[in-house]
């Protein structure tokens, strides 16, 4: 996982069938950010590689910081 322009690039192993990859994205973000699954929601791009995700309970700066720390292995 890492920065890709203005976005974050994630890698999940689940196949993009019957929502499995989307579920994996939500699970990865929720666990990385210390949130419940209900606090992470894909709001756009459910059938695309590019997704827009809503995070509830953290500011953008907090989210960016936690993702950066996870990427560096210091989370």
Helices and strands as residue ranges (DSSP letters): E 2-4, E 7-9, H 20-33, G 37-39, E 40-44, E 52-55, H 60-72
